[in-house]
Amino acid sequence: MKVWIVAAAGDEPTKHLERTIKNPVKLEEIINNLGNPVDESGKNIAKDDLEKILLSINEKGEYYLWGAVPGKNNESNWTQMQKGDICLFYVKGKKFGYWAKVVYKIRDKSLAEFLWGTDKKGNTWELMYFLDKPRVLELPLLDFNLEHCYKLNFIPQGLSPIDPEKVERIKIKYGSYEEFLKKYEPKNRTFKTYENKYLTFIERIYKKELEIALSEMNRGKNILFYGPPGSGKTVLSKILAERYSAQNNGNGYLLYTVHGGTDYFDLIARVIPQTDDSGRLVYKKEPRYLINAIMEKKVLILDEINRTQIDTALGIFFTYLEREHRIQDAQTIVNIIEKETDLKVNSEEFIENLDFFRIIGTLNIYDKTFLFKLGDALRRRFRFIEITTTPEIIKWIENNFEEFLDIIGYDLSRVDIARELFAIFSEINSIKELGIGILKELLLFSMNFI
């Protein structure tokens, strides 16, 4: 049995999850939209034969499917995939959201296009595999990386197998790979308690910073949290966004992690070529994160905001980061949105959304990318708030060490080892400041080896 990672965290895969993982596909939909289905050996399968095979898998005629775009790696992986293999679906929110077992495979371009359309290059996900009913997971990426001994910054890409040695290690530890996954199914999961405790802890130690930030947002300012890695900037951004949203009748937040290639087409709008029902090429003008946040009355969190030249990426909307400009030029913004996207704006609701809209950014002080190119214009539009690991925080952890271990979910029977690691962390922190999130990850990571 192999275990496969299926990356499905992008916008397009998220739609596919809704179509064929969260909801089953009816047998008649499959049969009526088949082209020339073939099995993994390339042998043609008659529609009648395929119908019989599928009914033997599920007599109710309801099926869950996924697929991969043709390519050297995907072709090889799809060929290796066997009945009984486990697929783990990595979804938005930096977590694995579903798992299921492979029950059958076919290759059919026509059916794939019917289910999922095509990508930007006109390819479709024709390397298809049928799955048993997917089970919901709440498996954070960090937990997955720790359990499988991946690097902590590992992020799943495409379709890829997990190293058999890593799978075997999980089997030895939990009895079977399925038992490991069941621990993270919502009805069984107890780890959430630790996450809630840690969030409460972060809120408590940065209470003053949160109060200042919330006050500034209510005055019309955007916020930028800056500090060392692991200090809790992203967690605080989410907490702050939820508080501001609750006070102002908003709908939460959207989070986007900025990277070196982030540009206007990532944050504002982009054009996607598609084919309509008649096969004619059409162009869809799709809103992106900033416009979606405004339209949905949400706060936009830009994590690692200094990774790109953000003023260039925001284009004309950089001017409209200031609340006064947004309100004064509301009709201009409506015109821009309707020109750049296929949206039609309700002006009355839109004014309220513009008034609500804020950005919360995070900035890692050790990431020098564009750090010193943050100009005065950006500084005017944001209130900068430092999130730092103060000596008082280190002292509190030292004096309340077992309470801290309980907060993060550490095994208290290993407290002596944890104290040694804390001493090492404190020494490093005295030379180069690190966030307590680094300490948390270090301690939890050590539980897999020591």
N, C-alpha and C positions, 0 to 999 in steps of 0.2 A: 504493500500500500504506500503510495506517495501522498504527500501533502502539498497542495499548490496555493501560492499566494496570487490572488486576483485583485489587481489595483483598480478600484472603481470610485475614486474620490473626486474626479473631475466633474464638470457640469454635464457633459454628454453621458458618461457612465451612470451618473446619478439618475438621469431620466430613464436609462435602460434598466436600472434596478427596479424602478417603479413599474416598468412595463412587464418584466419577465421574471423577477425574483420575488418582489413583494406580492405580485399577483400572477396567478397561473394563466397559461395560454390554452385555449380550447383546442381540442383535436381537429375540429372542422377548420379553424383558422390555419392550422399547420398544413393540413392536406390541401386546402384550397389555394395556398400560396406557395406550394413547392415548385421548384424549377426542375432541376435534374439532380436529385440527391444522390450522393455517393457515400460509401463507408470509408473507413480509414485506409483501406487498401486501394481505394480508387474505383471500386466496383459499384456499378449503378444499382440503385435499389428501386424496385417498382413501388408505386404509390400504395397499391393494395398490400404489398408485403410490409411496407413501413407502417401502415395503419395497424396491421396485426401485431407487429412488434411493440408499437406504442401502447396498444390496449393491453398487452401482456404486462407492461410496466405499470400502467395505471388504468384500471378498468373504468374509472369515472371520466377518463378523457381530459384530464387537466395536467398541464406540464409546466415545469420551471426550466428555463434555458439561459445559457450564456454563450458567448462566442468571442473569437479573436480574429483580428485582421490578418490576412495572409502575409507572411514574411518568414525569413529563414529561421529565426528563433521560435516564433509562434508555431510554424509548421512542425518543427522538431518536437516542441513541447506537447502540442496537440496529439501527435502520433504516439508519444510515450504515455499519455494520459490513459488510464485504464478504469474499467468499471470498479467501483468501490473506493477510488481515490477521494480524498477530502479536498474541498476547495474552501479557502478562507477569503472572504470579501473585505478588502480594506476600503473604508468609506470616508466621507467627510467627517470632520471632528477628530482626526488623528486616532482612529480606532478601527478594529475589525467588527463589522456590524452583522455579518451572517456567516454561517457555515453550512455546507451541504455535501452530499456524496454524488459522484458521477454514476449515472445509470446507463447512459447510451451516448453515442457520438454519430453525427453525420456532418457532411459538408454540403451546403446549399446556399448559393448566393441570393437567389430569389426570395427565399424565406427570410434570410437575414435582413435584406433590404425592407421587407414588409414589417418586420418587428422593430428594427432599429435605425433604418435609413442608411445614410452613408456618411463617411467622415469628410474632412476638407479636401482630401485627394480623390474622392469618389470611390474609395474602398468601403467594403462593408465587413461585418463580423461573421464571415461565412464558415469559419472553423468552429462549429457549434457543438455544444455538449448539453445533454439533458441531465437534470439533477433531481434528487429526491426533494421533498419539501424542505426549503431552507429554514434553519433555526436561527432565531435572533441572538446576537452576541453583544456583550458590552465589554470587549477586550481592548483596553487602551494600548496604543502602539508601544508606549514605554514598557508596560508589563510584558508584551510580546517579545520585545527586544531583550529584556532582562532574562526571560525564561529560555530563550533560544540562543543566548550569548551572541547576539548581534551587537554591532556598535550602537550606542544610544541614539545617534543621529540617523540611523538607517530609516529610509522611507521607501515603501514598496513601489515598484514600477512594473507595469505590464503583467504578463503571465509568467511566473517563475516557480520552480520547485524548491522546497526547503531541503537543505542538506539532510540526507537520510540519517547521519550521525546525530544531528540535532533532534530529529524526530524520535530516534531511538532513546535519546536521553530523556525526553518528555515521557515516553512510554514507561521507562524504568521508574521515574519519579512518581507518576500518577496511576500506573497500572495499564493505561491505554491512552492514546491521543484523544479519543472521544471523551474520556473522563476529565482530562485537562480542560477541554472546551466547555464541558457541562458546568464547570465551576464558574464560568463567565457568562452563562445564560442568565437572563435577568431574574428568574425565579430562584436561582441558587446563589447568586453573587452576593457576597458579604463585604467585598473590598470597597464598595461605595462609601461605607462609613468612614474609612480612612481619608478618602478624597474630601468628604464634607468637613471632617475635623481639620484637615490641612487648610482648606479654604477659610474656615473660621479663624484659624491661627494667623493666616496672612492678613485677613481683615483687621484682626486685633493689633498686630504689631505695626501696621501701617494705617491705623485709624485716622491720624492727623492728616496724612497725605491724601487719603480718600475724601475727607471732609473739605479740604482746600480745593481739590479737583472738582468735586461736585458743585461747590459754590461758584467756581470759575465757569463751569459749563452752563450753569443757570444764568450767568451774566452774559453768555453768548460766546465764550471762548472755546477753542479746541484745546485738547490736552496732549502733552507729550511726556511720557514717563521715560526717564533715562537712568541707567545704572549698569552695574556689572552683570554678566550672564548668570542666570539662575536666581535673580533677586526677586522674582515674582511680578515682573512688569506686565506680562501677558495676562496672568491671573487677575491682577488688579484692574487691568483694562476691561475685562469681562464683568467683574463685579461692579465697576464704576458705570459701565454702559447699562447694566441691568437696573441700577439704582436711578440713574438719570431718566431712563425710559419709563420706569414705574412712576416717577414723580410727574412726568410730562405726557402721560398717555401714549407712549410709544410702543413699539413692537419688538424690543430687544436690539440685537446687533447683527451685523455681518462682519466676518473676520477674513482679511486677506493678508497672506504673508508675502511681503515684498521681496523680490529677488533682483539680481543685476539686470535682467532683461525686461523688467516690468515697464510698461509704457501705456500710452493713451488707450490702446486697444484692450488692455487688461483691465483698466480702471474705469473708463468712460463708455466706449461703445466700439463695436467691431462689425464688419460685414462678412457674412458667411454664405458662400455659394451653395445652393441646394437644387434638387430637381423636384418639380411639383408632380401631381398625380398623373399628368400627361407626359412626363419625362422632359418637360421644358426646363431649361436652366433659369433659376430665379435667385435673387439675392436677398437674404434676410438681414435686416439691420438690428442687431441684438444689443440691448443695454447691458452694461457691465456693473461692477460692484458699486461705484459711487452713485450712478443714476438709480440702480436698484434700491440702494439704501434710502435715497430721498423718496422714491415712489412708495416704498413699503414702510416709511416712517420708522427707520432704524438708524442706530448709531453705526458708523463705519469704523472698524478697528483696523489700522494699518500696522501690522507687526513688522519690526525691523525696517522702519520707514527710511532709514538712511542708506539702504542697500541700492537705491537708484536715485537719479536726479528727479525728485518728486515733483518739483515745480513744472518740469518739462512733461512728465507723465500725466499730470492733471490738466495740462493745456489751459484753456480759458477758465476752467473751473477753479484754477488756483486763485484767481481774483475773488471768486465767490466763496472761498473759505471763510471770509468775513461776513458775519450775519447781516450787517447793514447793507452791504452790496447785494446780497442775495435778495433781500426784501425789496430794495429799490429797483432791481433789474429783473423782477420775477417773470415778466412777460418775455424778456430776452432769453431767459433760461428755458422757458416753455418752448420757444421757437427753436432753440438749439437741440433740445431733447427730441422734439418731433422731427427735426431734420436729420439727426444722427441715428435715430432708432425708428422702429415701427409703432412706437407707443403714441396713444392719444391722451393728452393730459387734461384732467378735470381741474380747471384753474382754482376753484374755490378750495378744494381739498389740498391742492398743491401749495398754496400760500402757507397753510398750517404746517405742512411737511417741511417746507424750506425753513420756517422759523425753528422747527424742532432739530433739524439736522446738525450733527457735530461729528468731528473726527477725533478719535483717540489714537495716538501713535506711540510706538515703543522704539527705543534706541539703545543699542548695546554700546557702551562707551569704549569697549576694546575693539570694536569693528570699525576700522578706519575708513571703510568704503564711503566716500562722499561725506564723512563726518565733518570735515572742516569746510565743506561747501554749502552748509546750511546757512543761507544768507539771512540778512535782516528782514526781508519780506516774509520768510517762513517764520522767523522768530516773533514777528508782530502778530501772526495769525494763531500762534499756539502759546499756551502757558506751560513752560518747562518745569517739571517737578521731579526732583531727584529721589530715586528709590535705592537706598544704600543699606549695606549690612553693618549697622552701627555696633560699636563695642557693647552697648547695652543689650542688643539682641543676642550677641555671642554669649554674654554673661548670663542672660536668662536661660539660654539652652543649657549652659554648663550647670547652673543651679537647679534646673528642672529637667535633667537629662532623660530620665525614664518617662516622664510625661511627654516629652518631645518624641521619643521613640514610639510611644503609643499613638501619638497623633499621626505619624507617617506610616504606621502599620508594621513596624519592625518587631522581630521576634525577641521578646525581652529576655529569653534564656541566653541570648548572646550579648548581653549588655557589656561585658568586659571587652569584647572585640570592638563593639561600637565605640566605646570610650577611646580606644587606641586610634581608631579612624578619625574620631572627632579631634583628637590632639593633633594629628597630621593636618587635618583641614584647617584648624585654628592657626597652625604655624604658617601654612601657605597663605592664609587669609591676611596674616599680619604683613606679608610681603606684597601680595597682589590681591586686592579685594575680589571675593567671589560671593555669589548669592547663596542663601541657605537652600535653594533648590538643588544646587550642586551637592551639598552635604546630604540632602535627602536621597538623591539618585545614587551617590556613592554608597550609602548605608544599605539601601535596598538591593543594589547590584551585588554587594558583598555577600548577601544571604545565599546567593547561588553557588558560592565557591568555598566559603570559609566555614 
